[in-house]
């Protein structure tokens, strides 16, 4: 007979910061999502860190932090500025909040190739 162990787990809420009980979990998730998108664009463009620093108007060590996922070092406004410098359009949509959904959310629309 196979000995099957019972593994306990808890289903995620979809926000790891909320699951960890952190304050401002929605803000932290949004910042992480925006930061991830910025880092992804930089990787896709194959920019060296010095080139990215010049483009984003930050120092090279800050690019390193960004590329290593340390998004809490940057404000949401700064991350949005990075998107602008990367020639990305940002649209903010305001709608009524419904119970069970986050107060802030980020949605990405991939550009269609011409």
N, C-alpha and C positions, 0 to 999 in steps of 0.2 A: 504494500500500500504506500501511496505517496503521502507524506506528511505536509499538508497545506497549512501555512501559518496565516492567521488573520492579521491583515495590515490595516491599522487605523489611518484614516486620512480625513482631511477637511477640504471641502470644495472651495475653490477660490472665488472671491467676489468679482474678480476681473481687475482688481486694483491691489497689487502686492503691498503698496504702502498702507492702504486701509486694513488689509489682512494683518499687517504687523502692528496696527494700532497707532500709526504715526499721525501727528497733527497735520492738518493741511494736506491730507492724502490726495485729494483731487488735484490740487495745484502741483504737487510733486509728480503725479502721473502725467499731467499735461506737459510739464517741463521735460520729463524723461522722453515722452513721445516726440516732442519737437526736437530735442537734442539728438535723439536717434536719427530723425530724418535729416538733420543737418550733417551729422557724421556720415550717413549713407551717401548723401550727395557728394561730399568731399572724397569719399572712397571711390565712387563711380567715376569721378573726374581725375583720379590718379594724381592728385596734387601732393607735392611734398609738403611737409609741415611748414616750412618757411614760406612757401607759396600761399598756402591756406591762411597763414597768419597775416600776410600782406593783404590778401583779399578780404579777410574778415576784420581787419584793423585791430588785431590783438597780438599778443606776444606768442612766440613759438611754444613755450611751456603750457600756455592756455589751450593751444590747439591739441597738445598731447592729452591734457585733461579731457577735452571734448571727445577725442577719438577713443579714449579709454572709458567713456561712459560716466564721467564725473560731472553730470549735468547740473547738480545742485550748486556748482560754483558760478553758474550763470543765472541771471534773472530771466523770467519769461520774455520781458521786453528785449533783452540782449539776444536771446535765441531767435526772436522774431526779426531782429535787425540782421542777424546772420543770414536768415532766409532771404531777406531783401537783397543783401549783398551777393547772394547766390542766384539772383534773378528769379526768385520764386514768388508767386502771388499768394497772399494770405487773405482769406475771407473769414470774417467773424459773423457767425449766425446766432441770433438771440431768439430763444423760444421759451415757452413755459416749461418749468421743471415738472417731471412726473416722478412719483414715488418709485424708488428702486433704481433709478438711473443716476449717473454721476452728474454733478452740477456743471462740470467742465468736461469737454471731450474734444479730441482731435481726430479729424478725418483727412486722409490723404487721397488726392486724385492724381493718378499717374497720367502724365502727358502722353498724348497719342503721337506716334511717330509720323512725320510728314512724308 
